[in-house]
Amino acid sequence: MHSNENEEFDIKCELHPRLAKDSIPEKEQILYVKVERTNSIIKSLRKTSKEIKTKYFNKLLTLSQAGLVGETAQPELALNSLTELQNEMVLIEGQRIKNEYMKSLGIKALILGVATILVYIVSLTCNILQPFSMYCLAVIGALIGTWISFGARKFNITFEQLSLLEEDMMSPWIRLIYICVCSAVFLLFLCTQVISFGIGDISTISIKDSPEIQISIGVLCGLVESKIGVNIYKKAVTLISDS
């Protein structure tokens, strides 16, 4: 096992023609798979300096050699060292990655929010557009809720999330536009009583007359942004199936 000089941050692993056994021990197989995965994540770190990535890679290469090379290889020790390396990367990179994503998501949400507020102001001055003003308020609430939702859901960043922070692979722009559309559709379903609910003194009947409720509905959609689209889809399927 050694560094592949033809490709940056790449480990080349080959079976020794003399020392290779009929079957590779299970712990060495596990170690090899984890090393490959860790190496892929190191290469995926986009805003980490080459110097820091080289430090991670050199540690990974060293522990890989200790666990996989020679008759005295210690895969269990290497696995423990690999866990420590991953913890170190999460500690150093996790905070930066989460904060940068939250900043990016917040700025994009602010841009969309300002644009929506302008549309809302215009809708208030135009009789034809006034019925749609409540959807603008729901969208503004959804943008706020989505930003809060990310901070709550990603309270702790795992090692795997260093390369893929969101499992659905949506970019911030796509995520925000998606939840804005979902919140507008959800409000539409409520106003047309396709779906209904009642909480305290709030009911579907009072939604059209209360800007606060409209914003609150948007915030709720944003807070559950990972599920709202699926729930709307399931409701639509149920309605069509029952018709």
N, C-alpha and C positions, 0 to 999 in steps of 0.2 A: 504494500500500500504506500502510495506517495502522491505528491501534488502533481497534477497534470499541467505541464508547462504550456501546452497548446491552448488551454482555456483557463481564464482567470477564475479563481475560487472554485476549482474542480478537483475532486479526489478520485484517483484511479485505483481500483481495487482488483487484483487478479489472484487466482489460486496458484500457490507455489507448486511447480511440477514435481518436486521431490517430497515436500512436506504435506501436500494436500491429502486429506483423508477421504474415505468413501462418502461420508456425509458430514455436513458442516454442523457443529454443535448448535443447539437451539439458541443459547444466549448470544453466540456470535452472529447468528442470523438476525436476532432482534436488534443487536447493536448496529449491525450494518444498515438495516432499514431506518433506524432512528438517526444514524449519522447522515444518510442521504437526505432525509427530510430536513434535518437541521441545516445542512449545507444549502439546500434549496431556499430556505428562509433567509439565510445570511445573504445569498445572492439577490433576494427580492427586496432587501432594505434599500429604498430609493434615496432617502435623504440622510443616510449615514455616510460619513467620510470613508474614503478608501482605507485610510490608516486604521480606523476602528474595525472595519470589516476584515481587514487583514489580521488584526489581533484575534478576532473571533475565529477566523479560519485556521490560524496556526494552532490555537488551543484545540480545535476540533480535530485537526490532523494528528496532533500529538497523542490525544487520548484514543483516537482510532487505531493508531499504530500500537499503542499499549494493549489494546483489547483484541486486536485481530492478527498481529504480526508475530511470527516465531512460535516455537514450542512452548514458551513460557507466557503466552498471551493471557491477560487477565480481563476477560470481557465484563465480569461483574464490577470490578473496580472502574473500568472504562464507562460503564453505564451510570454509575454513581457520579463520575466526573462530568458526564454529559448532562445529567440533571442539573448539576451546579452551574454549568455553562449556560444552559437554557434559562435558569433562574436569574443569572447575571444579565443576560440579554433582555429579559422581561423588565428587570429593574431599571436598566439604562434606557432601553428603547421604548418600553411600554408607555411611560409617561409622556414622552415626546410625541409618539404616534397618536395617542388618544387626544392630547391637547391640540395637536395640529388638525385632526379631523373635526373636533368640536369647533375650532376656530373657523375652519373652512365651511362647515355646515351652518354655523351661525351667520357668517357673512352672506352666504348664498340665501339663507332664509330671510335675512334683513333686506336684501335686494328684491326678492320676490314680494316680501311684505310691503315695502314702500310702493312697488308697482301696483299691488292690489289695493292699497289705500287710495292711490290716485284714481284707480278705476271706481272704487267705492264713492269717492267724492263726486266724480262725474255722474255716476248712476243716481245720486241724490238730486241732481239738478235736471235730470232728464226723466220725464214721466214714463217713457217707454222702458227705460232701464231700471226704474225703481224696484220692480219685483225681484230683480236679480241682486240687489244690494246685500241681502242677507247671506247670499253665497260667498260674497267677498269677506264678510265677517267670519264665516266658518273657515274659509281658507286661511285668514290671518291667525285664527286660533289654532289651526292644524300645524302651521309653521312653528308656532311657539311650542306646541305639544311635542312635535317631532324632535326638536332640539333637546327638550327636557328628557324625552324618552331615551335618547342615545346615552346621555349621561347616567341614567338610572340602569339601563340594561348592561352597559359596559363599565360597571363599577370597578371590576377587576379585569385586566387584560391577560389572557392566557398566551402561552408561547406560540400556539398555532395561529393566533389572531395577529401576530406581528406581520404576517404576510397577507392575511385576508381578514380585515377587521369586521366586515359584515358578510355573513354567510350567503346572503342572496346576491352578493356581488354588484349591487346597485351603486352607481356613483352618487355623490351628494345631490347633484342637480336632478337626476332621474328620481331619486328617492323623494325629494321635496315635491316635485311636480306630481308624482304618483299619489302621494298622500293628500295633496291639494284636490286632485280630481276625486279621490275616494271620499273625502270629507264633503265635497259638493254633492256627490251622488247620494251619500248617506242622508244629508239634509233634505235632498229632494224626496227620497223615500219616506222620510218622516213627515214632510209637509203634505205629501199626497196620501199619507196613511197607508202606504204599502207595508210599512212596518210601524209599530207604535210602542210607546213605553210611558211609564209614569213614575216619577220619583218625587215624593213629597207633594208640593204644589205645582210641580212642573209636569206638563203633559204635552202630547203632540199638538194639541189645539192651541196652546199658548206660545208655540215656537215662533210663529210669524210676527208676533207683536212684541217680542223681546230681543233686542240686540245682544243683551248679556247671555241669554240662553243660546243664541246662534254662535257666539264666540265660544261658549263653554262646550258646545257640541263639537266644534272644530278642535278644541284643545283635547277633548277626550279621544277623538279620532287620531290625533297626533301621538298621544300617549300609548295607544295600542296599534301604532302604525304597522307593526309586523303581522297583525292579524286582521285588521279591518277589511282589507281587500278580499281576503279569503272568505270572511264572513258575509260580505256583500254578494260575492259570487255564489256561495251556498244558498243564500236567501233567494237569489234570482233563479237558481236551478229548482229550488223547492216550489216556487210560484209557478214556474212553467210546467213542471211535472204534475202539479195539482190541477192545472187548468184544463 
